[in-house]
Amino acid sequence: MEHPKDGMFIARDLHFLYANPALHQMLGYAPGEIIGMSVRDVIAPEDFVGVSEREARRLKGEPTPHNSELKMLRKGGAGHVFVDVYSTPATYEGGQAVLGTMHDITSRKQAESQKELLQRQLLQAQKMEAIGQLTGGIAHDFNNILMSIRGYNGMALAASAQGRSAQVAEDLLEVQAQVDRASDLVAKLLAFARGKSAGADALDITATIEESFRMLRAVIPSGIELTWNADPGLPPVSMDRVQLQQVLMNLCINARDAQDGKGGIEIRLVSAAGETGVCQSCFQEFAGDFVCLSVCDQGPGIDPALQQRIFEPFFSTKEVGRGSGMGLAMVHGIVHEHGGHILVGANKDRGTTFNLFLPVTAGRIPESLAAVSEIETPAPHPAQIMIVDDEASLGRYLARLLRGKGYTVHAFDNPAEALQFFNDNMDNVDLLLTDKTMPGMNGLELAESVRSKRPDLPVIIATGYADAAHEDEAERLGVYALLKKPASSEQILMAVINALGTTGASERSA
């Protein structure tokens, strides 16, 4: 039987003095059954705290009308109802009481809960759709990368056998460039899959769009001409790199879908110093110095009557089944999170242009590290370093790199064996460089064990992924640095030099 929507009650000292039949029926009680019962018996414990606080204020002579939403328990544990409660001070039988009404909002709360669930499902669907698009581009790029690495490696081997050292060096530089591209692709995919971003930073937007352009080419059909150009000397913008690439990917996929396999997409970057306007996604006026990122297509355009709705979640002009309606909502969220704004140029049958105004920043773009050959170990007496990594080939590489700089290296692919070596030689070890994820004992556990015996020992942990929890745990254990994989030779050497420099380990090992 459907519950009544409204009920009325009078209560004093948190006990019911009166409740109309509608309220009894709403909560599953017989007429008059809740009279004398404590309000506590029919209010969910998590909501009762607020009710008792208001009663305490009433007893202190501070009664005020109040409106709130509460979860009410039905008799015998037969479920619950959500109610909107309005209560006000009243006089009843010569004493001060509370007069209140309850309106059943269970259907509305259930609808809100269902909407929230659908939103989560559609957001996940949007994410999976985007990952599917990314996968195609990344697989295409990886095949090219691997083919280049294999080709240049083969040529380097042949040149080495013939004694042509200059050609070997040239080929290996190409191999290194391709490895850097592969590392960058992995970083993009991991960041996207985990939904993480590094936060706003001074970003070289021209270089970022140029990198993304190669990936976009793999997901845009050959019948659509994809072009891009940029003003020279653009300033850095305050933007997260991965999220900017997500925004660009979404806009270009929308442009692709609007053109049925033929047409054109143009990406433009221009300076927009002193720009003013009214944002078409947040409807606020804006002014300032920006870089404008534009994505233009040659599709059918957007009906002016629909332009006010295109950034709404779940709204889509695509055919049913061709989109989740979350792409432009995500663009809106990311752009405004970074202080940007959006203008849309769209006329029916004349194509669409999305103009993203991204704020410039006075911050400096991080500079690259020096070349390996320029990094020299400063110590006249080489330190002894323990390397622990269950990937034996990686351990061999690290050992060769550090031995080439004059360090004495003890490499292990088993953390238990490494710990045994340390226990036998702890006074002769100056630094521990260990992988984080290993079978049997991870890097954090190994660090905790060795530092319990040698609190002064600097430890560097290499990891493919480190969130705030990992960083906090590493700091608690006194780890000197978390080295993000895949780290370059320069980054590894600089981390080692800096860590040893904190303890005077080189002098001590003499």
Summary of the structure (lengths in Angstrom):
residues: 510
radius of gyration: 32.4
end to end distance: 87.8
largest distance: 110.3
contacts: 1533
relative contact order: 0.06
helix: 45%
strand: 25%
